[in-house]
Amino acid sequence: MASSPRSVIWPVVHDERRALIHDLEPLPEPLWETPSLCPGWDIHDVLAHVVDSAKTTRLGFIKRMIEARFDFDRDNAVGVEREKAKDPGRTLTALRAVVSRTSGPPAGNATRLVEAFVHGEDIRRPLGMTRNYPAEQVALALGYQVKTTTRMGGGKEIAAGWRLVATDTDFQHGDGPEVQGPAISLLLAVSGRPVSEDELTGPGAPVFLEQARP
C-alpha cells in the first residue's frame, strides 16, 4: 500500500489524540492500572507509548533502534519508561503538548492511523469505553496491516489465507474463507488483539478467530 497523503492522515490522528485525552481525563486513579489489550502493558503504559510515538522523528527513530539493537520491544519499553510520569495526569498533559505533531518513524503514513486506532482500543475496550472510528480511515490502516509482516508490526501472516470483508466501509482483501466484520474489528484481529466472537461473521470466522487469538 502506498503512503497515504499527509493531508488525509494527520487531521484524523490529531482528532484521535484529542478524543483519547477527553475519554481519559475523568478516569479514576485506580483504573490507570487496568491491563490493556497490549500484553504486559496497563492503560497508563499504553498512554505513555502514545506520547512517545507522537514525539518520534525519523532520525530519532533510527538512532533509537541502533541503541536498542534493532529490538522493537526493547525500544518501546525504553520509550514507555521515559514518558510514563508518576502521576497519570502528567502523562495526559504530555500528550496535550504533542497532540498536533506530525512527526513519525521512517514508515508509511498509514502507520500513524494504525497507532491511533489500535492503541485507542487497547485502552478503551478494557475500560468499557466505546468510540465510533471513521471507517474509511480505519480501512486505510487495515490495508497497511494486511500487507506488512508481523515482524514489522503488521498482520500479513495473520491475514494470509482469508478473505477479509469490512461491513461498514469499502474494504476487501485476500482469498479464502470469508470473514466479515467492522473494519476496526478486523484491524484489531490482524494486529494481534483479541476480539469477541460476535464481532466477526462469515464461514471463515470461527477458525480465523481461533488462529488470530493472541
N, C-alpha and C positions, 0 to 999 in steps of 0.2 A: 504494500500500500504506500503510495507516495505521501510525502509530508503534507499535512493539511495546512491551508493558509492560516497565517497568524491572525488575520482579521476575523476568522471564524472561531479559532480555538480560544484565544485569550479572554474575550468577554465572558465566555462560559466558565472558564477556570476561575476567573475572579468572582463570578456570581456564586460558584460552589464554595469558594473560601468564605465569602460573606455569610452564606446560608449555614455553613458549619459553625461559624462563630455565633450566629444567632441561636442555633439549637443548643450549643454548649454553655452559653452564658449563665443560664439558671441551674446548671447541673450541680446537685449537692456534692460536697467533697467526697463522701464515701464511694460514690458511683464512679469516680475517676479511676478506681482500681478494678472496675469491671473488665473481665477478659474480653478482648476484641475478637473479631474473626481472624485476625492475623496471628498465627500461632506464636505464643511466647510473649506477646505484647498486650498490655492493657490499654484502656481508652486513652490515658494520658500519654503512653508511649507512641501511639499512632498519631496523636496530635503533634507531638514533638517531631515526628518524622515528616509530617506535612509541612511544618515550619522549615525544617532542614531542606526538604525538597524545593520549597519556594525560594530559598536562598542560593541554591546550587547554580553555578555558572559552568559553561563548557570547559574552560581552562581549569577551574577549580575542581571539577569532577575528575578530570584526567589526573591531576595531582593527588587527589584523594584516593583514587583507585590504585595508583602506584604505591602509596603509603599502606594501603590495605592488601597489597599483593594480589590485586585483581579479584578479591573476595568480596562480592556484593553484600553478603550478610554481615561481614565484619565492618564494612564501611557504613552500612545502615545502623549498626549498633553504636558505632562511634558518634554518628550524627544524632541519634536519639539521646545519648548521654550528654552531648554538648547542648542540645536545645531544650531538654526537659528541665524546667525550673522546679524548685521545691514546691512552690505554690502553683497549681494548675492555672489559676487566674493570670499569672505572669506569662505562662506559655501561650494563653489566648491573646494576651497583649502583644506578644512577639508575632503572632500570626496577623493581627491587625496591622502591624507595622510593615508587613511584606505582602499584604493582600493584593496589591496591584502590580506586583513584579511580573516581568515577562522573561525571566531567565530560566535556564534548564540545562540538563546534560546534553552531550552531543548525540541526540537521537531525534526521531521524527516528532513533530509537534503533537501528534496524537497521544504520545506517552503522557502528556500533561493531562489529557482527558482521562486516561486510564487511572492515573494517580488520584484525580479529583473524585471520580465516581466510585472506584473500588475502596479507597480509604474512607470515603464518606459512608459507605455501607459497613465497612469494618467497624466503624464507630456506632452508627445509628441502630443497626439491627440488634446487637446485644442490649441496647438501652430501650428497645421497643419504640424507637422513633421511625418515622417514615418520611420519604421525600419523593415528589414526582420529578424525576430527572428528565431532561429534554431527550426524548427517544432518538431523534436523528443524530444528536451528538454522541449519545451512548453507542449507537451503531458504528460511528467512526472509531471509537475506542475499541469496540469489539472486532472490527475489521483489522485493526492493528494487532490485537492479541492473537487472533487465529492464524496469523502469518509470521509470528515471532516465536522462537523456541523458548521453552521453559527456562533454559539456562540463561537466557537474556531477559527473563521476567515475563515472557508471554505465555501462550497456551496452545501452541501449534500441535504439540503431541496429544494434548487432551482432546482437541477438536478433530483430530485425524480419524477418518472412518465414519463420520456422522454428517448428516445434512442438517445444519442448524438454521432455523427459520424464526425470525422475530415476528411476534404477533402484533406489535404496536408501531412498527415502522418498516421501511423497505430494506430488509436485510436477509440474504440467503447466502449460505456458504457450505461447500463441501458436498460429498456424495456418500450415500449410505442410509441406514435407517434414520427417519426424520425425527428431530427433536424440536419442539415448538415452545415458545415462551416469550415473555417480555425481554427486550434487549438487555436490561440491567441484570436479569436473572441469568441469561446466557453469558454475559460478561463475567459475572461473579464465578460461575461454574468453570469457565475456561481459565480463569485466573486462580484456580485452586481454592476457592472459597465454598463453604457449604451452602446449599440452597435446599429448601424444603421440597418434598415430593409433589406438592400441589402447584408448584410454580412452573413446572415443565410438563408438557404432554407430548403425545405422538408415539408411534410404535417403538421408537428407539429410546424413549425417556427413561424407563426403569433401569436398563443396563447402563445407559450413559451416566445417570446419577450415581450408580454404584461405582463405576470406574472413575468418575471425576471427583468422588468424595475424598477429601484430604485425609 
